Amino acid sequence: SIIKAAQFLKKQKCKRVFVACTHGLLVEGAEKKIRKAGVSRIISTNTIPGNTSKVDVSGILAKSVQ
């Protein structure tokens, strides 16, 4: 899981841990739990609106349906 991976990386003395995902469906406090595990930043596409939605994929999707 992302939390276990982040904890492992922090134990290995990583200064910062970033998470990138396609669909940022962070439910039931998931974002808070991930950050508590040591993740500095979470970045996702805008396919699901939320705090982590940073990458706009609308152009790619529009091109694929033309």
PyMOL Python script that loads the backbone (N, CA, C, O; Angstrom):
from pymol import cmd

cmd.read_pdbstr("""\
ATOM      1  N   SER A   1       0.836  -1.189   0.000  1.00  0.00           N
ATOM      2  CA  SER A   1       0.000   0.000   0.000  1.00  0.00           C
ATOM      3  C   SER A   1       0.878   1.249   0.000  1.00  0.00           C
ATOM      4  O   SER A   1       2.076   1.179   0.277  1.00  0.00           O
ATOM      5  N   ILE A   2       0.282   2.363  -0.307  1.00  0.00           N
ATOM      6  CA  ILE A   2       1.020   3.629  -0.329  1.00  0.00           C
ATOM      7  C   ILE A   2       1.567   3.950   1.057  1.00  0.00           C
ATOM      8  O   ILE A   2       2.702   4.410   1.186  1.00  0.00           O
ATOM      9  N   ILE A   3       0.775   3.713   2.079  1.00  0.00           N
ATOM     10  CA  ILE A   3       1.215   4.027   3.439  1.00  0.00           C
ATOM     11  C   ILE A   3       2.422   3.184   3.822  1.00  0.00           C
ATOM     12  O   ILE A   3       3.392   3.709   4.370  1.00  0.00           O
ATOM     13  N   LYS A   4       2.378   1.896   3.545  1.00  0.00           N
ATOM     14  CA  LYS A   4       3.515   1.023   3.873  1.00  0.00           C
ATOM     15  C   LYS A   4       4.757   1.410   3.081  1.00  0.00           C
ATOM     16  O   LYS A   4       5.866   1.391   3.615  1.00  0.00           O
ATOM     17  N   ALA A   5       4.577   1.759   1.817  1.00  0.00           N
ATOM     18  CA  ALA A   5       5.715   2.186   0.994  1.00  0.00           C
ATOM     19  C   ALA A   5       6.317   3.474   1.542  1.00  0.00           C
ATOM     20  O   ALA A   5       7.539   3.605   1.613  1.00  0.00           O
ATOM     21  N   ALA A   6       5.479   4.416   1.926  1.00  0.00           N
ATOM     22  CA  ALA A   6       5.965   5.684   2.482  1.00  0.00           C
ATOM     23  C   ALA A   6       6.713   5.449   3.788  1.00  0.00           C
ATOM     24  O   ALA A   6       7.778   6.028   4.005  1.00  0.00           O
ATOM     25  N   GLN A   7       6.173   4.618   4.645  1.00  0.00           N
ATOM     26  CA  GLN A   7       6.839   4.307   5.911  1.00  0.00           C
ATOM     27  C   GLN A   7       8.193   3.657   5.667  1.00  0.00           C
ATOM     28  O   GLN A   7       9.170   3.984   6.340  1.00  0.00           O
ATOM     29  N   PHE A   8       8.255   2.745   4.717  1.00  0.00           N
ATOM     30  CA  PHE A   8       9.521   2.095   4.373  1.00  0.00           C
ATOM     31  C   PHE A   8      10.542   3.121   3.896  1.00  0.00           C
ATOM     32  O   PHE A   8      11.691   3.113   4.337  1.00  0.00           O
ATOM     33  N   LEU A   9      10.120   4.001   2.996  1.00  0.00           N
ATOM     34  CA  LEU A   9      11.036   5.010   2.457  1.00  0.00           C
ATOM     35  C   LEU A   9      11.527   5.955   3.540  1.00  0.00           C
ATOM     36  O   LEU A   9      12.696   6.340   3.534  1.00  0.00           O
ATOM     37  N   LYS A  10      10.662   6.334   4.464  1.00  0.00           N
ATOM     38  CA  LYS A  10      11.077   7.215   5.557  1.00  0.00           C
ATOM     39  C   LYS A  10      12.091   6.508   6.458  1.00  0.00           C
ATOM     40  O   LYS A  10      13.036   7.135   6.939  1.00  0.00           O
ATOM     41  N   LYS A  11      11.899   5.203   6.690  1.00  0.00           N
ATOM     42  CA  LYS A  11      12.859   4.438   7.492  1.00  0.00           C
ATOM     43  C   LYS A  11      14.215   4.354   6.804  1.00  0.00           C
ATOM     44  O   LYS A  11      15.244   4.221   7.466  1.00  0.00           O
ATOM     45  N   GLN A  12      14.216   4.433   5.474  1.00  0.00           N
ATOM     46  CA  GLN A  12      15.457   4.408   4.697  1.00  0.00           C
ATOM     47  C   GLN A  12      16.093   5.793   4.616  1.00  0.00           C
ATOM     48  O   GLN A  12      17.047   6.001   3.866  1.00  0.00           O
ATOM     49  N   LYS A  13      15.566   6.730   5.383  1.00  0.00           N
ATOM     50  CA  LYS A  13      16.092   8.103   5.499  1.00  0.00           C
ATOM     51  C   LYS A  13      15.777   8.994   4.301  1.00  0.00           C
ATOM     52  O   LYS A  13      16.478   9.979   4.074  1.00  0.00           O
ATOM     53  N   CYS A  14      14.753   8.676   3.540  1.00  0.00           N
ATOM     54  CA  CYS A  14      14.334   9.581   2.466  1.00  0.00           C
ATOM     55  C   CYS A  14      13.822  10.865   3.101  1.00  0.00           C
ATOM     56  O   CYS A  14      13.045  10.836   4.056  1.00  0.00           O
ATOM     57  N   LYS A  15      14.263  11.977   2.564  1.00  0.00           N
ATOM     58  CA  LYS A  15      13.852  13.262   3.129  1.00  0.00           C
ATOM     59  C   LYS A  15      12.423  13.615   2.748  1.00  0.00           C
ATOM     60  O   LYS A  15      11.668  14.147   3.562  1.00  0.00           O
ATOM     61  N   ARG A  16      12.054  13.317   1.508  1.00  0.00           N
ATOM     62  CA  ARG A  16      10.702  13.633   1.040  1.00  0.00           C
ATOM     63  C   ARG A  16      10.158  12.465   0.228  1.00  0.00           C
ATOM     64  O   ARG A  16      10.889  11.811  -0.516  1.00  0.00           O
ATOM     65  N   VAL A  17       8.873  12.220   0.384  1.00  0.00           N
ATOM     66  CA  VAL A  17       8.198  11.161  -0.356  1.00  0.00           C
ATOM     67  C   VAL A  17       7.014  11.790  -1.091  1.00  0.00           C
ATOM     68  O   VAL A  17       6.194  12.484  -0.491  1.00  0.00           O
ATOM     69  N   PHE A  18       6.941  11.539  -2.384  1.00  0.00           N
ATOM     70  CA  PHE A  18       5.856  12.048  -3.212  1.00  0.00           C
ATOM     71  C   PHE A  18       5.032  10.871  -3.730  1.00  0.00           C
ATOM     72  O   PHE A  18       5.572   9.801  -4.012  1.00  0.00           O
ATOM     73  N   VAL A  19       3.740  11.076  -3.851  1.00  0.00           N
ATOM     74  CA  VAL A  19       2.844  10.064  -4.399  1.00  0.00           C
ATOM     75  C   VAL A  19       2.185  10.642  -5.643  1.00  0.00           C
ATOM     76  O   VAL A  19       1.687  11.768  -5.621  1.00  0.00           O
ATOM     77  N   ALA A  20       2.181   9.877  -6.720  1.00  0.00           N
ATOM     78  CA  ALA A  20       1.468  10.259  -7.938  1.00  0.00           C
ATOM     79  C   ALA A  20       0.506   9.128  -8.279  1.00  0.00           C
ATOM     80  O   ALA A  20       0.874   7.953  -8.260  1.00  0.00           O
ATOM     81  N   CYS A  21      -0.725   9.501  -8.591  1.00  0.00           N
ATOM     82  CA  CYS A  21      -1.718   8.491  -8.937  1.00  0.00           C
ATOM     83  C   CYS A  21      -2.632   9.020 -10.033  1.00  0.00           C
ATOM     84  O   CYS A  21      -2.748  10.229 -10.234  1.00  0.00           O
ATOM     85  N   THR A  22      -3.266   8.114 -10.727  1.00  0.00           N
ATOM     86  CA  THR A  22      -4.154   8.501 -11.817  1.00  0.00           C
ATOM     87  C   THR A  22      -5.474   9.033 -11.288  1.00  0.00           C
ATOM     88  O   THR A  22      -5.869  10.152 -11.614  1.00  0.00           O
ATOM     89  N   HIS A  23      -6.147   8.253 -10.486  1.00  0.00           N
ATOM     90  CA  HIS A  23      -7.456   8.644  -9.957  1.00  0.00           C
ATOM     91  C   HIS A  23      -7.339   8.810  -8.443  1.00  0.00           C
ATOM     92  O   HIS A  23      -7.250   7.826  -7.709  1.00  0.00           O
ATOM     93  N   GLY A  24      -7.340  10.046  -7.988  1.00  0.00           N
ATOM     94  CA  GLY A  24      -7.153  10.325  -6.560  1.00  0.00           C
ATOM     95  C   GLY A  24      -8.433  10.180  -5.754  1.00  0.00           C
ATOM     96  O   GLY A  24      -8.948  11.159  -5.215  1.00  0.00           O
ATOM     97  N   LEU A  25      -8.938   8.977  -5.671  1.00  0.00           N
ATOM     98  CA  LEU A  25     -10.144   8.712  -4.890  1.00  0.00           C
ATOM     99  C   LEU A  25      -9.719   8.451  -3.444  1.00  0.00           C
ATOM    100  O   LEU A  25      -9.552   7.306  -3.023  1.00  0.00           O
ATOM    101  N   LEU A  26      -9.553   9.521  -2.714  1.00  0.00           N
ATOM    102  CA  LEU A  26      -9.060   9.430  -1.339  1.00  0.00           C
ATOM    103  C   LEU A  26     -10.247   9.573  -0.396  1.00  0.00           C
ATOM    104  O   LEU A  26     -10.710  10.680  -0.123  1.00  0.00           O
ATOM    105  N   VAL A  27     -10.727   8.445   0.095  1.00  0.00           N
ATOM    106  CA  VAL A  27     -11.936   8.417   0.918  1.00  0.00           C
ATOM    107  C   VAL A  27     -11.605   8.135   2.381  1.00  0.00           C
ATOM    108  O   VAL A  27     -10.521   7.650   2.705  1.00  0.00           O
ATOM    109  N   GLU A  28     -12.552   8.446   3.253  1.00  0.00           N
ATOM    110  CA  GLU A  28     -12.467   8.121   4.683  1.00  0.00           C
ATOM    111  C   GLU A  28     -11.143   8.517   5.316  1.00  0.00           C
ATOM    112  O   GLU A  28     -10.527   7.712   6.015  1.00  0.00           O
ATOM    113  N   GLY A  29     -10.699   9.737   5.084  1.00  0.00           N
ATOM    114  CA  GLY A  29      -9.485  10.226   5.716  1.00  0.00           C
ATOM    115  C   GLY A  29      -8.198   9.686   5.126  1.00  0.00           C
ATOM    116  O   GLY A  29      -7.143   9.779   5.754  1.00  0.00           O
ATOM    117  N   ALA A  30      -8.267   9.126   3.937  1.00  0.00           N
ATOM    118  CA  ALA A  30      -7.084   8.518   3.320  1.00  0.00           C
ATOM    119  C   ALA A  30      -5.958   9.528   3.125  1.00  0.00           C
ATOM    120  O   ALA A  30      -4.795   9.221   3.386  1.00  0.00           O
ATOM    121  N   GLU A  31      -6.301  10.736   2.667  1.00  0.00           N
ATOM    122  CA  GLU A  31      -5.251  11.738   2.443  1.00  0.00           C
ATOM    123  C   GLU A  31      -4.525  12.049   3.748  1.00  0.00           C
ATOM    124  O   GLU A  31      -3.298  12.146   3.765  1.00  0.00           O
ATOM    125  N   LYS A  32      -5.257  12.202   4.820  1.00  0.00           N
ATOM    126  CA  LYS A  32      -4.654  12.492   6.127  1.00  0.00           C
ATOM    127  C   LYS A  32      -3.753  11.338   6.577  1.00  0.00           C
ATOM    128  O   LYS A  32      -2.656  11.565   7.087  1.00  0.00           O
ATOM    129  N   LYS A  33      -4.218  10.108   6.387  1.00  0.00           N
ATOM    130  CA  LYS A  33      -3.436   8.931   6.776  1.00  0.00           C
ATOM    131  C   LYS A  33      -2.152   8.829   5.957  1.00  0.00           C
ATOM    132  O   LYS A  33      -1.093   8.499   6.491  1.00  0.00           O
ATOM    133  N   ILE A  34      -2.251   9.114   4.660  1.00  0.00           N
ATOM    134  CA  ILE A  34      -1.074   9.051   3.785  1.00  0.00           C
ATOM    135  C   ILE A  34      -0.061  10.108   4.198  1.00  0.00           C
ATOM    136  O   ILE A  34       1.137   9.829   4.267  1.00  0.00           O
ATOM    137  N   ARG A  35      -0.531  11.308   4.471  1.00  0.00           N
ATOM    138  CA  ARG A  35       0.376  12.381   4.900  1.00  0.00           C
ATOM    139  C   ARG A  35       1.010  12.056   6.248  1.00  0.00           C
ATOM    140  O   ARG A  35       2.189  12.336   6.461  1.00  0.00           O
ATOM    141  N   LYS A  36       0.244  11.470   7.154  1.00  0.00           N
ATOM    142  CA  LYS A  36       0.760  11.081   8.471  1.00  0.00           C
ATOM    143  C   LYS A  36       1.878  10.045   8.336  1.00  0.00           C
ATOM    144  O   LYS A  36       2.777   9.984   9.175  1.00  0.00           O
ATOM    145  N   ALA A  37       1.818   9.239   7.284  1.00  0.00           N
ATOM    146  CA  ALA A  37       2.849   8.225   7.035  1.00  0.00           C
ATOM    147  C   ALA A  37       4.142   8.841   6.512  1.00  0.00           C
ATOM    148  O   ALA A  37       5.141   8.141   6.353  1.00  0.00           O
ATOM    149  N   GLY A  38       4.131  10.157   6.242  1.00  0.00           N
ATOM    150  CA  GLY A  38       5.351  10.828   5.822  1.00  0.00           C
ATOM    151  C   GLY A  38       5.372  11.320   4.396  1.00  0.00           C
ATOM    152  O   GLY A  38       6.415  11.763   3.915  1.00  0.00           O
ATOM    153  N   VAL A  39       4.252  11.257   3.706  1.00  0.00           N
ATOM    154  CA  VAL A  39       4.202  11.718   2.318  1.00  0.00           C
ATOM    155  C   VAL A  39       4.129  13.239   2.293  1.00  0.00           C
ATOM    156  O   VAL A  39       3.276  13.843   2.944  1.00  0.00           O
ATOM    157  N   SER A  40       5.035  13.850   1.532  1.00  0.00           N
ATOM    158  CA  SER A  40       5.097  15.308   1.437  1.00  0.00           C
ATOM    159  C   SER A  40       4.049  15.870   0.496  1.00  0.00           C
ATOM    160  O   SER A  40       3.468  16.924   0.754  1.00  0.00           O
ATOM    161  N   ARG A  41       3.812  15.162  -0.598  1.00  0.00           N
ATOM    162  CA  ARG A  41       2.895  15.685  -1.615  1.00  0.00           C
ATOM    163  C   ARG A  41       2.203  14.540  -2.340  1.00  0.00           C
ATOM    164  O   ARG A  41       2.813  13.515  -2.643  1.00  0.00           O
ATOM    165  N   ILE A  42       0.911  14.736  -2.612  1.00  0.00           N
ATOM    166  CA  ILE A  42       0.116  13.772  -3.371  1.00  0.00           C
ATOM    167  C   ILE A  42      -0.384  14.489  -4.616  1.00  0.00           C
ATOM    168  O   ILE A  42      -0.994  15.554  -4.529  1.00  0.00           O
ATOM    169  N   ILE A  43      -0.120  13.898  -5.769  1.00  0.00           N
ATOM    170  CA  ILE A  43      -0.511  14.500  -7.043  1.00  0.00           C
ATOM    171  C   ILE A  43      -1.345  13.485  -7.818  1.00  0.00           C
ATOM    172  O   ILE A  43      -0.963  12.324  -7.960  1.00  0.00           O
ATOM    173  N   SER A  44      -2.494  13.947  -8.318  1.00  0.00           N
ATOM    174  CA  SER A  44      -3.336  13.064  -9.126  1.00  0.00           C
ATOM    175  C   SER A  44      -3.863  13.825 -10.332  1.00  0.00           C
ATOM    176  O   SER A  44      -3.717  15.043 -10.439  1.00  0.00           O
ATOM    177  N   THR A  45      -4.475  13.078 -11.231  1.00  0.00           N
ATOM    178  CA  THR A  45      -5.123  13.729 -12.370  1.00  0.00           C
ATOM    179  C   THR A  45      -6.440  14.331 -11.895  1.00  0.00           C
ATOM    180  O   THR A  45      -6.869  14.115 -10.762  1.00  0.00           O
ATOM    181  N   ASN A  46      -7.061  15.080 -12.774  1.00  0.00           N
ATOM    182  CA  ASN A  46      -8.329  15.719 -12.421  1.00  0.00           C
ATOM    183  C   ASN A  46      -9.545  14.873 -12.811  1.00  0.00           C
ATOM    184  O   ASN A  46     -10.640  15.407 -12.988  1.00  0.00           O
ATOM    185  N   THR A  47      -9.357  13.568 -12.943  1.00  0.00           N
ATOM    186  CA  THR A  47     -10.489  12.694 -13.273  1.00  0.00           C
ATOM    187  C   THR A  47     -11.480  12.600 -12.120  1.00  0.00           C
ATOM    188  O   THR A  47     -12.668  12.363 -12.335  1.00  0.00           O
ATOM    189  N   ILE A  48     -10.997  12.783 -10.911  1.00  0.00           N
ATOM    190  CA  ILE A  48     -11.846  12.857  -9.721  1.00  0.00           C
ATOM    191  C   ILE A  48     -11.459  14.144  -8.999  1.00  0.00           C
ATOM    192  O   ILE A  48     -10.334  14.254  -8.512  1.00  0.00           O
ATOM    193  N   PRO A  49     -12.364  15.118  -8.919  1.00  0.00           N
ATOM    194  CA  PRO A  49     -12.029  16.394  -8.283  1.00  0.00           C
ATOM    195  C   PRO A  49     -11.627  16.215  -6.817  1.00  0.00           C
ATOM    196  O   PRO A  49     -12.222  15.420  -6.090  1.00  0.00           O
ATOM    197  N   GLY A  50     -10.622  16.958  -6.404  1.00  0.00           N
ATOM    198  CA  GLY A  50     -10.183  16.892  -5.015  1.00  0.00           C
ATOM    199  C   GLY A  50      -8.952  17.737  -4.785  1.00  0.00           C
ATOM    200  O   GLY A  50      -8.453  18.390  -5.701  1.00  0.00           O
ATOM    201  N   ASN A  51      -8.462  17.722  -3.551  1.00  0.00           N
ATOM    202  CA  ASN A  51      -7.289  18.512  -3.165  1.00  0.00           C
ATOM    203  C   ASN A  51      -6.038  18.144  -3.944  1.00  0.00           C
ATOM    204  O   ASN A  51      -5.154  18.980  -4.133  1.00  0.00           O
ATOM    205  N   THR A  52      -5.958  16.913  -4.394  1.00  0.00           N
ATOM    206  CA  THR A  52      -4.735  16.434  -5.045  1.00  0.00           C
ATOM    207  C   THR A  52      -4.774  16.552  -6.563  1.00  0.00           C
ATOM    208  O   THR A  52      -3.782  16.253  -7.227  1.00  0.00           O
ATOM    209  N   SER A  53      -5.891  16.979  -7.118  1.00  0.00           N
ATOM    210  CA  SER A  53      -6.070  17.048  -8.579  1.00  0.00           C
ATOM    211  C   SER A  53      -5.207  18.150  -9.177  1.00  0.00           C
ATOM    212  O   SER A  53      -5.564  19.325  -9.108  1.00  0.00           O
ATOM    213  N   LYS A  54      -4.082  17.780  -9.758  1.00  0.00           N
ATOM    214  CA  LYS A  54      -3.136  18.758 -10.295  1.00  0.00           C
ATOM    215  C   LYS A  54      -2.880  18.598 -11.788  1.00  0.00           C
ATOM    216  O   LYS A  54      -2.475  19.556 -12.448  1.00  0.00           O
ATOM    217  N   VAL A  55      -3.106  17.413 -12.328  1.00  0.00           N
ATOM    218  CA  VAL A  55      -2.772  17.140 -13.726  1.00  0.00           C
ATOM    219  C   VAL A  55      -4.056  17.064 -14.549  1.00  0.00           C
ATOM    220  O   VAL A  55      -4.892  16.187 -14.331  1.00  0.00           O
ATOM    221  N   ASP A  56      -4.201  17.982 -15.489  1.00  0.00           N
ATOM    222  CA  ASP A  56      -5.395  18.040 -16.334  1.00  0.00           C
ATOM    223  C   ASP A  56      -5.260  17.055 -17.497  1.00  0.00           C
ATOM    224  O   ASP A  56      -4.330  17.150 -18.298  1.00  0.00           O
ATOM    225  N   VAL A  57      -6.186  16.121 -17.580  1.00  0.00           N
ATOM    226  CA  VAL A  57      -6.157  15.127 -18.655  1.00  0.00           C
ATOM    227  C   VAL A  57      -7.277  15.335 -19.670  1.00  0.00           C
ATOM    228  O   VAL A  57      -7.501  14.475 -20.521  1.00  0.00           O
ATOM    229  N   SER A  58      -7.972  16.446 -19.595  1.00  0.00           N
ATOM    230  CA  SER A  58      -9.112  16.671 -20.485  1.00  0.00           C
ATOM    231  C   SER A  58      -8.698  16.683 -21.953  1.00  0.00           C
ATOM    232  O   SER A  58      -9.434  16.173 -22.799  1.00  0.00           O
ATOM    233  N   GLY A  59      -7.546  17.249 -22.272  1.00  0.00           N
ATOM    234  CA  GLY A  59      -7.076  17.273 -23.655  1.00  0.00           C
ATOM    235  C   GLY A  59      -6.800  15.884 -24.197  1.00  0.00           C
ATOM    236  O   GLY A  59      -7.155  15.573 -25.334  1.00  0.00           O
ATOM    237  N   ILE A  60      -6.180  15.064 -23.400  1.00  0.00           N
ATOM    238  CA  ILE A  60      -5.868  13.690 -23.805  1.00  0.00           C
ATOM    239  C   ILE A  60      -7.155  12.900 -24.030  1.00  0.00           C
ATOM    240  O   ILE A  60      -7.279  12.170 -25.014  1.00  0.00           O
ATOM    241  N   LEU A  61      -8.104  13.048 -23.122  1.00  0.00           N
ATOM    242  CA  LEU A  61      -9.373  12.328 -23.257  1.00  0.00           C
ATOM    243  C   LEU A  61     -10.158  12.814 -24.470  1.00  0.00           C
ATOM    244  O   LEU A  61     -10.739  12.008 -25.196  1.00  0.00           O
ATOM    245  N   ALA A  62     -10.178  14.120 -24.693  1.00  0.00           N
ATOM    246  CA  ALA A  62     -10.898  14.670 -25.844  1.00  0.00           C
ATOM    247  C   ALA A  62     -10.308  14.157 -27.153  1.00  0.00           C
ATOM    248  O   ALA A  62     -11.044  13.816 -28.079  1.00  0.00           O
ATOM    249  N   LYS A  63      -8.982  14.102 -27.229  1.00  0.00           N
ATOM    250  CA  LYS A  63      -8.313  13.600 -28.435  1.00  0.00           C
ATOM    251  C   LYS A  63      -8.665  12.142 -28.707  1.00  0.00           C
ATOM    252  O   LYS A  63      -8.835  11.743 -29.858  1.00  0.00           O
ATOM    253  N   SER A  64      -8.771  11.359 -27.653  1.00  0.00           N
ATOM    254  CA  SER A  64      -8.997   9.924 -27.833  1.00  0.00           C
ATOM    255  C   SER A  64     -10.409   9.595 -28.308  1.00  0.00           C
ATOM    256  O   SER A  64     -10.636   8.505 -28.835  1.00  0.00           O
ATOM    257  N   VAL A  65     -11.353  10.500 -28.138  1.00  0.00           N
ATOM    258  CA  VAL A  65     -12.721  10.218 -28.570  1.00  0.00           C
ATOM    259  C   VAL A  65     -13.088  10.917 -29.874  1.00  0.00           C
ATOM    260  O   VAL A  65     -14.229  10.812 -30.323  1.00  0.00           O
ATOM    261  N   GLN A  66     -12.170  11.610 -30.476  1.00  0.00           N
ATOM    262  CA  GLN A  66     -12.437  12.298 -31.749  1.00  0.00           C
ATOM    263  C   GLN A  66     -12.382  11.340 -32.909  1.00  0.00           C
ATOM    264  O   GLN A  66     -12.582  11.744 -34.054  1.00  0.00           O
TER     265      GLN A  66
END
""", "prot")
cmd.dss("prot")
cmd.show_as("cartoon", "prot")
cmd.util.cbc("prot")
cmd.orient("prot")
